[in-house]
Amino acid sequence: MVNNEIKRLQPQLTEQFKASVKHGQLAHAYLFEGEPGTGKKAMAKWLAMAKFCEEQLDDEPCGVCHNCLRIQAEEHPDVMIVAPDGLSIKVDQVRELKTAFSKTGVEGSQKIFIVEDVEKMTVGAANSLLKFLEEPDGSVSAFLLTTAKQKILPTILSRCQVVTFFPLAKKDLLKALEAAGINPAKGALWVHLTNNFQTAVEMEQDEWFNEAKQIIWKLFQNIASGDYQGFIMIQTHFMPHFKEREQQLIGLDMLVYLYRDLLMLSYGTAQILAYPTKEQELQRIIEKQTGTKTNMQLAFILKAKRKLESNVGAQGVFEQLVLQLIKS
């Protein structure tokens, strides 16, 4: 439900908007900006529900009445959602929106539109929307959503109240995963790889990610023990599993967080470990190597990542990296 999602992802903003709804202080137009998965669309829907809910409870929408359910399903006639058609939002889409909203509401006086990825508007669409925003109608509320505020026309920005949606801190994201039934010890790596709740859940449920985690751990064990089997693993295990460039970069990130955990444990830093279930094994490795060596190994990994990002051949990059890590 939208109610649960926004309280989990944006507890402070939820309380602020509850107060605005209670006192009738919502702005005519909002720009919600923030990374994917931070709850921008869910908040826009929640505010639409707050306007149309038939059974409000404690100054917030009930989430289960006829209107709330239709808004969540994107089926309410007076709540219009515009999303990119292909790679962009086109001028015809905005014109259609303006035509629909020039009429009275189908079921009441209030009308709401939500524009997703507003930064993807064509110039014509942006100018058309600007004219709409320049002539505010008290019965119409606008919610523009973006992950790239810097790409939006300043004239549009100036007519909106900008609200930033920050991602959850790692500890809060871990709590959210635990509430969703995911063991925090298993979810710890995912909250280092992403700050998006839904992406973290998908990683936990994805067999590829779980197998990748096992391969990286085995590779790390070979490197830590000076076993050149780690070099052979690149061809026999790593490359067959990490086939795409994006996957290979994820593999490097997984390795980075293992060495980061070594550093955190070496220096006694109180931060969330990416591999908490491996803490005892990591402690044994710490006894055999210095923090200086671990820092040097991290530098090798980050250099390998830059090579990958420059499209250098992956297998050669990883084989060279493993040799450097073993010999260091």
C-alpha positions as CSV (number, residue, x, y, z in Angstrom):
1,M,0.0,0.0,0.0
2,V,1.1,3.6,-0.7
3,N,0.6,4.6,2.9
4,N,3.1,2.0,4.1
5,E,5.6,2.8,1.3
6,I,5.9,6.5,2.0
7,K,6.1,6.0,5.8
8,R,8.9,3.5,5.2
9,L,10.8,5.6,2.6
10,Q,10.1,9.1,3.7
11,P,8.9,9.3,7.3
12,Q,9.8,12.9,7.9
13,L,8.3,14.2,4.6
14,T,5.1,12.2,5.3
15,E,4.6,14.0,8.6
16,Q,5.3,17.4,7.0
17,F,2.8,16.7,4.2
18,K,0.2,15.5,6.8
19,A,0.5,18.8,8.5
20,S,0.1,20.7,5.1
21,V,-3.0,18.6,4.3
22,K,-4.5,19.2,7.7
23,H,-4.1,23.0,7.5
24,G,-5.0,23.2,3.7
25,Q,-1.5,24.5,2.9
26,L,-0.6,22.4,-0.2
27,A,1.0,24.3,-3.0
28,H,-0.4,24.6,-6.5
29,A,2.6,22.8,-8.0
30,Y,5.4,20.6,-6.6
31,L,8.6,19.3,-8.1
32,F,9.7,16.1,-6.3
33,E,13.3,15.5,-7.0
34,G,15.5,12.6,-5.9
35,E,17.0,9.3,-6.8
36,P,15.0,6.3,-8.1
37,G,13.2,4.4,-5.4
38,T,12.9,7.3,-2.9
39,G,9.1,7.3,-3.0
40,K,8.4,10.4,-5.2
41,K,5.5,8.8,-7.1
42,A,4.1,7.1,-4.0
43,M,4.0,10.5,-2.2
44,A,2.3,12.2,-5.2
45,K,-0.4,9.4,-5.1
46,W,-0.7,9.7,-1.3
47,L,-1.4,13.4,-1.6
48,A,-3.9,12.7,-4.4
49,M,-5.6,10.2,-2.1
50,A,-5.6,12.8,0.7
51,K,-7.7,15.1,-1.5
52,F,-10.1,12.4,-2.7
53,C,-10.3,10.0,0.3
54,E,-13.8,9.2,1.5
55,E,-12.8,7.9,5.0
56,Q,-9.8,9.9,6.2
57,L,-8.2,8.6,9.4
58,D,-6.0,10.9,11.6
59,D,-5.5,13.4,8.8
60,E,-4.3,10.9,6.3
61,P,-6.0,8.9,3.6
62,C,-7.4,5.5,4.6
63,G,-5.9,3.7,1.6
64,V,-8.8,1.3,1.2
65,C,-11.9,3.3,0.2
66,H,-13.1,3.3,-3.5
67,N,-11.2,6.5,-4.4
68,C,-8.0,5.5,-2.7
69,L,-7.9,2.2,-4.4
70,R,-8.6,3.7,-7.8
71,I,-5.8,6.3,-7.3
72,Q,-3.4,3.5,-6.3
73,A,-4.4,1.5,-9.4
74,E,-4.1,4.7,-11.6
75,E,-7.8,4.5,-12.6
76,H,-9.3,7.6,-11.0
77,P,-10.7,9.9,-13.8
78,D,-9.6,13.1,-12.0
79,V,-6.0,12.0,-11.3
80,M,-4.0,12.0,-14.5
81,I,-0.5,10.5,-14.8
82,V,1.8,11.3,-17.6
83,A,4.9,9.3,-18.3
84,P,7.4,9.3,-21.2
85,D,6.2,7.9,-24.5
86,G,9.3,6.1,-25.5
87,L,12.3,8.3,-24.6
88,S,10.5,11.5,-24.1
89,I,7.3,13.3,-23.0
90,K,5.9,14.9,-26.1
91,V,3.9,18.1,-26.6
92,D,0.8,16.2,-27.6
93,Q,0.8,14.4,-24.2
94,V,0.8,17.8,-22.5
95,R,-1.9,19.2,-24.8
96,E,-4.0,16.2,-24.0
97,L,-3.5,16.9,-20.3
98,K,-4.4,20.5,-20.7
99,T,-7.6,19.6,-22.7
100,A,-8.7,17.2,-20.0
101,F,-8.0,19.6,-17.2
102,S,-9.8,22.6,-18.9
103,K,-13.0,20.8,-18.2
104,T,-14.6,20.4,-14.7
105,G,-13.7,17.3,-12.7
106,V,-15.5,14.1,-13.6
107,E,-16.4,13.3,-10.0
108,G,-15.7,16.6,-8.1
109,S,-14.1,20.0,-8.3
110,Q,-10.5,18.8,-7.6
111,K,-8.1,17.6,-10.4
112,I,-4.6,16.4,-10.0
113,F,-1.9,15.6,-12.5
114,I,1.4,13.7,-12.0
115,V,4.2,13.9,-14.5
116,E,6.9,11.2,-14.2
117,D,10.4,11.9,-15.4
118,V,9.6,15.5,-16.2
119,E,13.2,16.1,-17.3
120,K,12.4,14.0,-20.4
121,M,10.0,16.6,-21.8
122,T,10.7,17.8,-25.3
123,V,11.2,21.6,-25.5
124,G,7.6,21.9,-27.0
125,A,6.1,19.9,-24.1
126,A,8.0,21.9,-21.5
127,N,6.8,25.2,-22.9
128,S,3.3,23.9,-23.1
129,L,3.4,22.8,-19.5
130,L,4.9,26.2,-18.5
131,K,1.9,28.0,-19.8
132,F,-0.3,25.7,-17.8
133,L,1.7,26.4,-14.6
134,E,1.7,30.2,-15.3
135,E,-2.1,30.2,-15.0
136,P,-2.8,28.4,-11.7
137,D,-6.3,27.1,-11.1
138,G,-7.2,26.6,-7.5
139,S,-8.9,23.3,-8.4
140,V,-5.8,21.8,-10.1
141,S,-2.7,20.4,-8.3
142,A,0.5,19.4,-10.1
143,F,3.2,17.0,-9.0
144,L,6.3,16.8,-11.3
145,L,8.7,14.0,-10.6
146,T,12.4,14.0,-11.6
147,T,15.8,12.3,-10.9
148,A,17.6,15.2,-12.7
149,K,16.5,18.6,-11.5
150,Q,19.4,20.3,-13.4
151,K,17.8,19.3,-16.7
152,I,14.5,21.2,-16.1
153,L,13.8,24.7,-17.4
154,P,14.5,27.3,-14.7
155,T,11.1,28.9,-15.6
156,I,9.3,25.6,-14.6
157,L,11.4,25.3,-11.5
158,S,10.5,28.8,-10.4
159,R,6.8,28.0,-10.5
160,C,7.1,24.9,-8.4
161,Q,7.8,24.2,-4.8
162,V,10.9,21.9,-4.9
163,V,11.0,19.0,-2.4
164,T,14.1,16.8,-2.2
165,F,13.6,13.1,-1.5
166,F,16.7,11.8,0.1
167,P,17.5,8.0,0.1
168,L,17.3,6.1,3.3
169,A,20.4,5.8,5.4
170,K,21.8,2.2,5.3
171,K,20.6,1.5,8.9
172,D,17.1,2.6,8.0
173,L,17.1,0.7,4.8
174,L,18.2,-2.4,6.7
175,K,15.3,-1.9,9.1
176,A,12.9,-1.6,6.1
177,L,14.3,-4.8,4.6
178,E,13.9,-6.6,8.0
179,A,10.3,-5.4,8.1
180,A,9.8,-6.9,4.7
181,G,11.0,-10.3,6.0
182,I,14.7,-10.1,4.9
183,N,17.3,-11.1,7.4
184,P,19.5,-8.0,8.0
185,A,22.7,-10.2,7.9
186,K,21.7,-11.3,4.4
187,G,20.5,-7.9,3.3
188,A,23.6,-6.0,4.4
189,L,25.5,-6.3,1.1
190,W,22.4,-5.1,-0.9
191,V,22.2,-1.9,1.1
192,H,25.8,-1.1,0.2
193,L,25.1,-1.8,-3.5
194,T,21.9,0.3,-3.7
195,N,20.0,2.8,-1.6
196,N,16.7,1.8,-3.3
197,F,14.5,-0.4,-1.2
198,Q,12.8,-2.1,-4.1
199,T,16.1,-2.8,-5.8
200,A,17.5,-4.3,-2.6
201,V,14.5,-6.6,-2.3
202,E,14.9,-7.7,-5.9
203,M,18.6,-8.4,-5.3
204,E,17.7,-10.6,-2.3
205,Q,15.2,-12.5,-4.4
206,D,17.4,-12.8,-7.5
207,E,19.4,-16.1,-7.8
208,W,22.1,-14.3,-10.0
209,F,23.0,-11.9,-7.1
210,N,23.1,-14.6,-4.5
211,E,25.3,-16.8,-6.7
212,A,27.5,-13.8,-7.5
213,K,28.0,-13.2,-3.8
214,Q,29.2,-16.8,-3.3
215,I,31.6,-16.6,-6.2
216,I,33.1,-13.3,-5.0
217,W,33.5,-14.8,-1.5
218,K,35.3,-17.9,-2.9
219,L,37.5,-15.7,-5.0
220,F,38.4,-13.5,-2.0
221,Q,39.2,-16.6,0.1
222,N,41.7,-17.8,-2.6
223,I,43.3,-14.4,-2.8
224,A,43.6,-14.0,0.9
225,S,45.3,-17.4,1.2
226,G,47.6,-16.7,-1.7
227,D,46.0,-19.6,-3.7
228,Y,46.5,-19.1,-7.4
229,Q,43.3,-21.1,-7.9
230,G,41.8,-17.6,-7.7
231,F,43.5,-16.8,-11.1
232,I,41.9,-19.9,-12.6
233,M,38.5,-19.0,-11.2
234,I,38.3,-15.9,-13.4
235,Q,38.0,-18.1,-16.4
236,T,36.1,-21.0,-14.9
237,H,33.6,-19.2,-12.6
238,F,33.8,-15.4,-12.8
239,M,33.5,-14.7,-16.5
240,P,30.7,-17.4,-17.1
241,H,28.6,-15.7,-14.4
242,F,29.5,-12.0,-14.8
243,K,28.9,-11.9,-18.5
244,E,27.8,-8.3,-19.1
245,R,29.9,-5.2,-18.3
246,E,27.3,-4.0,-15.7
247,Q,27.5,-7.4,-14.0
248,Q,31.3,-7.2,-14.0
249,L,31.2,-3.8,-12.3
250,I,28.8,-5.2,-9.7
251,G,31.3,-8.0,-9.1
252,L,34.1,-5.5,-8.5
253,D,31.8,-3.5,-6.1
254,M,31.1,-6.7,-4.1
255,L,34.9,-7.3,-3.9
256,V,35.4,-3.6,-2.8
257,Y,33.0,-4.1,0.1
258,L,34.9,-7.1,1.3
259,Y,38.1,-5.2,1.5
260,R,36.2,-2.2,3.0
261,D,35.0,-4.6,5.7
262,L,38.6,-5.6,6.4
263,L,39.5,-2.0,6.9
264,M,36.5,-1.3,9.1
265,L,37.4,-4.2,11.3
266,S,41.1,-3.3,11.3
267,Y,40.5,0.2,12.6
268,G,37.5,-0.7,14.8
269,T,35.2,1.6,12.9
270,A,31.6,1.2,14.0
271,Q,29.9,1.0,10.6
272,I,27.5,-1.5,9.0
273,L,29.5,-4.4,7.5
274,A,28.6,-5.5,4.0
275,Y,29.4,-9.2,5.0
276,P,28.4,-9.5,8.7
277,T,28.1,-13.3,8.4
278,K,31.8,-13.4,7.4
279,E,33.1,-11.3,10.3
280,Q,35.0,-14.2,12.0
281,E,36.8,-15.2,8.8
282,L,37.7,-11.5,8.1
283,Q,39.1,-11.1,11.6
284,R,41.4,-14.1,11.0
285,I,42.7,-12.4,7.8
286,I,43.2,-9.1,9.7
287,E,45.6,-10.9,12.0
288,K,47.9,-11.7,9.0
289,Q,47.9,-8.4,7.1
290,T,48.1,-4.7,7.9
291,G,45.7,-1.9,7.1
292,T,48.3,-0.5,4.7
293,K,48.2,-3.6,2.6
294,T,44.4,-3.6,2.6
295,N,44.4,0.0,1.4
296,M,46.8,-0.9,-1.4
297,Q,44.6,-3.8,-2.4
298,L,41.6,-1.5,-2.5
299,A,43.5,0.8,-4.8
300,F,44.2,-2.1,-7.2
301,I,40.5,-2.9,-7.3
302,L,39.5,0.7,-8.0
303,K,42.1,1.0,-10.7
304,A,40.6,-2.2,-12.3
305,K,37.2,-0.6,-12.1
306,R,38.4,2.4,-14.0
307,K,39.8,0.2,-16.7
308,L,36.5,-1.7,-17.0
309,E,34.6,1.6,-17.3
310,S,37.1,2.5,-20.2
311,N,36.0,-0.7,-22.0
312,V,39.3,-2.6,-21.5
313,G,38.9,-6.3,-22.0
314,A,37.3,-7.7,-18.9
315,Q,39.0,-11.1,-18.5
316,G,42.5,-9.6,-18.8
317,V,41.6,-6.9,-16.2
318,F,40.3,-9.4,-13.7
319,E,43.2,-11.8,-14.2
320,Q,45.7,-9.0,-13.7
321,L,43.8,-7.8,-10.6
322,V,43.9,-11.3,-9.0
323,L,47.6,-11.6,-9.5
324,Q,48.2,-8.1,-8.1
325,L,46.1,-8.9,-5.0
326,I,47.8,-12.3,-4.4
327,K,51.3,-10.9,-4.8
328,S,50.7,-7.7,-2.8
